[in-house]
Structures are given as structure tokens and as C-alpha cells.
């Protein structure tokens, strides 16, 4: 890490790696304010399952872009990019250091680099038509349809991820641009003097931490949190695709046992952590540190 005055700092890492605790310590050290870098913590009511920081845990440090969306609303990386860049300017203007904290790599990357997105158009008629078609022909056939129109994108989306399949079909229909082509508009030129700090640990230890955290979430009332959303009729929306929520909804629907749902939460969390690490290492210039943070604290504490 090269010593300099940074416009923005990002703390990333897989789920359960200790990002929140480090962010509070660093914010106190450098007079920082924290910006949410998790795609699901923007939603109200998704607290336990997203490991959202509590008011007590904030220790007086200002936090931004938490609880800004209702769980029924959609949220895109393009919207996130716009909001966070404005927030960085606002925090900088106060003479503070913005610290983006989260595990959603694409969100963080879209802010720090010259990503350009095609206009996010929403055509409710087209979306409704695709979902009606999905009910008739099933996810495999819908995925095959996407494969004919945009094979590159289809190869990166699992057939069961119907929301992404339909979004990709919408993009082709509404803009004539494939999702894969849109990816090519995502640059690698840095827009800020920034530092990305990544937390890493031995894989087996990380998986143990993930399994333990799921157990703790359940003790804290995760099932009750999901049930309240489920009973309110909040089901087939973006927010409820979050890990922990979709598996428990399947349990409430009677498709799986409670034990199986819990095992799936743990398994999906471990798989997500693996994907996070792969993304961070392939897409961003990260300064990796151990979970004891000694290197970070010594660096900024000089």
C-alpha cells in the first residue's frame, strides 16, 4: 500500500470475513464515513440475514445507503453507481474520507472505475409477458430462448436464475443490445485516487465462520424475520432472492424441511464466498491483508 491521501477507500472480502468491524476501526482512525457496498443491505426489513450493522455497532460513525429501498422495490447497479458517486462527493466536501464497505464486487467496481451502462429501461408489459411465458414453458425453455438470442450471456446464467434470464431477454428486446455487449462498456480506468483493502483467510476457516454465522443468525431470529416478509406477501421480488431468505421461503412453502433449508443456506453462503473471492481477484486491484488488520492499522496510524 502506497501512502497517499485517498478520495475513497473500499473494504471488501467474502461474507463473514470481518469487514464491518474493520470499517469501524478504520473510520475512527481516519475520520471516515461509511457507505454501504452490499446489494441487499439497501432493503428495509432485511437485517439479520444480510448481517446489517446495528445502531450500537456503528459507534457513532455515519453510515449511508442502508435501508433506502422497500423490499418490494427493484435496485440496479446503475442506480447504486449514481448514488454512491454523489455520496463520495458529499463526504469529501465535508473533509471526511468515504469508506465503501461490502461484498458486492460489481457494485464497488462500478463506482471506482469508468463503468458505463446502457439505459435501464423498464417495460412492464414485456416483463409481464416473459413471466407468463415462463409459467407456460418453464425455466429450461426460457433459458434456451435466451441462448438463441444472446448465447454469451446465457452461458453465464443458470437456467433456474429466471430473474436474470428475463432481464437479459428484456435487454435484447428493448435496446437491441445483449447483456454481454453491455459488459464491454465497463471500463478499467480508475476515476478516483482510491485504495481497495481486501480481507482474506484460509478457506477452511472462512467456511467455519460462515457456518457459525448462519447458526447465530438463526438464533437471532432470521426465520422470524423472513416469515414476517413472507406473511406480508413479499415473495417473488429481488430482495427475497437473497441467501437466507429464498431458502426459508422454500421451507415455508413446504418444499424442503427446516433442516434442509438451513443446510442450503450454509452451502449457498459458502458458494457465494467462493464467487466473491474469484471476482475480487480477477476484476480489481486489491491490497489483501489478514484478518488481524495489523497492516492496515499500522499503515493509517503512522
C-alpha positions in Angstrom: 0.0 0.0 0.0 1.4 3.3 -1.0 0.9 6.2 1.4 -1.3 9.0 -0.1 -4.4 10.9 0.5 -7.3 8.9 -0.9 -10.5 10.2 -2.3 -12.2 7.0 -1.3 -11.3 3.7 0.4 -13.1 0.4 -0.1 -13.1 -2.6 2.3 -14.1 -5.8 0.5 -14.0 -9.5 1.2 -16.1 -12.6 1.3 -19.1 -12.9 3.6 -18.2 -13.4 7.3 -14.6 -12.1 6.8 -14.9 -9.2 9.3 -15.4 -6.2 7.0 -17.8 -4.4 9.4 -15.5 -4.5 12.4 -12.5 -3.2 10.4 -14.6 -0.4 8.8 -15.5 1.0 12.3 -11.9 0.8 13.5 -10.6 2.5 10.3 -13.3 5.2 10.2 -12.4 6.2 13.8 -8.7 6.3 12.8 -9.0 8.4 9.7 -12.2 10.4 10.4 -14.2 8.4 7.8 -17.9 7.9 7.0 -19.1 4.5 5.7 -21.1 3.8 2.6 -22.9 0.5 2.1 -21.4 -1.7 -0.5 -23.8 -4.6 -0.2 -26.6 -5.0 -2.8 -29.1 -6.4 -0.2 -28.5 -4.1 2.7 -30.2 -1.3 0.8 -33.6 -3.0 1.7 -35.6 -2.2 4.8 -36.5 -5.3 6.8 -33.6 -7.4 5.6 -31.5 -7.0 8.7 -30.4 -10.3 10.3 -30.0 -12.2 7.0 -27.8 -9.5 5.4 -25.7 -9.0 8.6 -26.7 -5.4 8.5 -24.8 -3.3 11.1 -26.9 -2.2 14.1 -27.0 1.3 15.6 -24.9 0.2 18.6 -22.3 -1.4 16.3 -22.0 1.9 14.3 -20.4 3.5 17.4 -21.4 6.9 16.2 -19.9 6.6 12.7 -22.2 7.9 10.0 -23.4 5.2 7.6 -25.0 5.8 4.2 -27.3 3.9 1.8 -28.7 1.5 4.3 -32.5 0.9 4.3 -33.1 3.1 1.3 -35.5 0.8 -0.5 -38.7 -1.0 0.3 -38.3 -4.8 -0.1 -40.8 -4.7 -2.9 -38.7 -2.3 -5.0 -36.0 -3.1 -7.5 -32.5 -1.8 -7.3 -29.8 -1.8 -10.0 -26.0 -1.4 -10.1 -26.5 1.6 -12.3 -28.6 3.3 -9.6 -26.1 2.3 -7.0 -23.3 3.8 -9.0 -25.1 7.2 -9.3 -26.0 7.3 -5.6 -22.6 6.4 -4.3 -20.6 8.7 -6.6 -22.8 11.6 -5.3 -22.3 10.4 -1.7 -18.5 10.3 -2.2 -18.5 13.9 -3.4 -20.7 14.9 -0.4 -18.5 13.2 2.2 -15.3 14.6 0.6 -16.8 18.1 0.7 -17.2 17.7 4.5 -13.5 16.9 4.7 -14.2 13.3 5.6 -13.0 10.1 4.0 -15.7 7.9 2.4 -15.2 4.2 3.1 -17.2 1.8 0.9 -17.8 -1.5 2.8 -19.4 -4.6 1.4 -19.1 -7.8 -0.6 -20.9 -7.0 -3.8 -17.9 -6.7 -6.1 -19.7 -5.4 -9.2 -21.3 -2.6 -7.2 -18.0 -1.4 -5.7 -16.2 -1.8 -9.0 -18.8 0.2 -10.9 -18.3 3.2 -8.7 -14.5 3.3 -8.7 -14.0 2.7 -12.4 -15.4 4.1 -15.6 -18.3 1.7 -16.0 -20.9 2.7 -18.5 -24.3 1.1 -18.5 -27.0 1.0 -21.2 -30.1 2.9 -20.1 -32.0 0.8 -17.7 -35.4 0.8 -19.3 -38.3 -1.0 -17.7 -41.2 -2.2 -19.9 -43.8 -3.7 -17.6 -45.7 -5.2 -20.5 -42.6 -7.0 -21.8 -41.7 -8.2 -18.3 -45.2 -9.5 -17.6 -45.3 -11.3 -20.9 -42.0 -13.0 -20.2 -43.1 -14.2 -16.8 -46.3 -15.5 -18.3 -44.3 -17.4 -20.9 -42.1 -18.7 -18.1 -45.1 -20.2 -16.4 -46.1 -22.0 -19.6 -42.8 -23.3 -20.9 -40.6 -23.5 -17.8 -37.1 -22.2 -17.0 -35.2 -24.5 -19.3 -37.1 -23.4 -22.4 -36.7 -19.7 -21.4 -33.0 -20.2 -21.0 -32.9 -21.9 -24.4 -34.6 -18.9 -25.9 -32.0 -16.6 -24.4 -29.3 -18.8 -25.7 -30.6 -18.3 -29.3 -30.6 -14.5 -28.9 -27.6 -14.0 -26.7 -25.5 -17.1 -26.3 -22.7 -15.5 -24.4 -24.9 -14.1 -21.7 -26.9 -17.3 -21.5 -23.7 -19.3 -20.8 -23.1 -17.3 -17.7 -26.6 -17.6 -16.2 -28.1 -20.7 -14.6 -31.5 -21.7 -16.1 -33.0 -21.5 -12.7 -32.0 -17.9 -12.2 -35.1 -16.8 -14.0 -34.9 -13.2 -12.9 -31.6 -12.7 -14.7 -32.8 -14.7 -17.7 -35.8 -12.5 -18.1 -33.8 -9.3 -17.6 -31.4 -10.4 -20.3 -34.3 -11.1 -22.7 -35.7 -7.6 -21.9 -32.4 -6.0 -22.7 -32.2 -7.7 -26.1 -35.8 -6.8 -26.9 -35.9 -3.2 -25.6 -32.5 -1.9 -26.6 -31.2 -4.4 -29.2 -28.1 -4.8 -27.0 -27.1 -8.0 -25.5 -26.1 -8.1 -21.9 -22.7 -9.4 -23.0 -22.2 -6.4 -25.2 -23.1 -4.1 -22.4 -20.3 -5.8 -20.4 -17.8 -4.4 -22.9 -18.8 -0.9 -21.9 -17.4 -1.5 -18.4 -14.0 0.2 -18.3 -11.0 -0.3 -16.2 -9.9 3.3 -15.8 -9.9 4.5 -12.2 -11.9 7.6 -11.5 -10.6 8.2 -8.0 -7.4 8.1 -6.0 -8.7 5.0 -4.2 -7.4 2.1 -2.2 -9.2 -1.3 -2.1 -8.5 -3.3 1.0 -9.4 -7.0 0.8 -9.8 -9.3 3.8 -8.7 -12.9 3.3 -8.2 -16.0 5.3 -7.7 -19.7 4.9 -10.6 -21.3 3.1 -11.5 -23.9 5.8 -11.5 -21.2 8.5 -13.7 -19.0 6.4 -16.2 -21.8 5.8 -16.3 -22.5 9.5 -17.0 -18.8 10.2 -19.8 -18.8 7.6 -21.5 -21.9 9.1 -21.3 -20.4 12.6 -22.7 -17.1 11.4 -25.7 -18.8 9.9 -26.3 -20.5 13.3 -26.0 -17.2 15.1 -28.4 -15.5 12.6 -31.0 -18.2 13.2 -30.6 -17.7 17.0 -31.1 -14.0 16.5 -34.4 -14.6 14.7 -33.7 -15.0 11.0 -36.6 -17.4 10.4 -39.0 -14.9 12.1 -37.6 -12.1 10.0 -38.2 -14.0 6.8 -41.6 -15.2 8.0 -42.8 -11.6 8.5 -41.9 -10.7 5.0 -43.4 -14.0 3.7 -46.7 -13.4 5.6 -46.8 -9.8 4.2 -46.9 -11.3 0.7 -43.4 -10.2 -0.2 -42.2 -13.1 -2.3 -41.2 -13.0 -5.9 -39.1 -9.8 -5.7 -35.4 -9.0 -6.0 -34.9 -8.7 -2.2 -36.2 -12.2 -1.5 -33.6 -13.7 -3.7 -31.0 -13.0 -1.0 -29.4 -16.0 0.6 -31.2 -17.0 3.7 -34.5 -15.6 2.5 -35.1 -17.7 -0.6 -34.2 -20.9 1.3 -36.5 -20.2 4.2 -39.3 -19.2 1.8 -39.0 -22.7 0.2 -39.3 -24.2 3.7 -42.4 -22.1 4.4 -43.8 -23.3 1.1 -43.4 -26.8 2.2 -40.8 -27.7 -0.4 -38.0 -28.6 2.0 -37.6 -29.4 5.6 -36.2 -26.8 8.1 -33.0 -28.8 8.4 -32.5 -28.9 4.7 -33.2 -25.2 4.4 -30.6 -24.4 7.0 -28.0 -26.6 5.2 -28.8 -24.9 1.9 -28.3 -21.5 3.5 -24.8 -22.6 4.7 -23.9 -24.2 1.4 -25.1 -21.3 -0.7 -23.3 -18.9 1.6 -20.0 -20.8 1.1 -20.5 -20.9 -2.6 -21.2 -17.2 -2.7 -18.0 -16.5 -0.7 -16.0 -18.5 -3.3 -17.6 -16.5 -6.1 -16.8 -13.3 -4.3 -13.2 -14.1 -3.9 -12.9 -15.1 -7.6 -14.5 -11.8 -8.6 -12.3 -9.6 -6.4 -9.1 -11.3 -7.5 -10.0 -11.1 -11.2 -11.6 -7.7 -11.5 -10.0 -5.3 -9.1 -6.6 -4.2 -7.9 -6.9 -5.3 -4.2 -4.4 -4.9 -1.4 -5.0 -8.2 0.5 -4.5 -8.3 4.3 -5.1 -10.8 7.0 -8.0 -10.6 9.4 -5.9 -9.2 12.2 -5.8 -5.9 10.3 -2.4 -5.1 11.8 -1.1 -4.0 8.4 -4.0 -1.6 7.8 -3.9 -0.1 11.3 -0.2 0.4 11.2 -0.4 2.0 7.7 -3.0 4.6 8.6 -1.9 5.0 12.2 1.6 6.4 11.3 
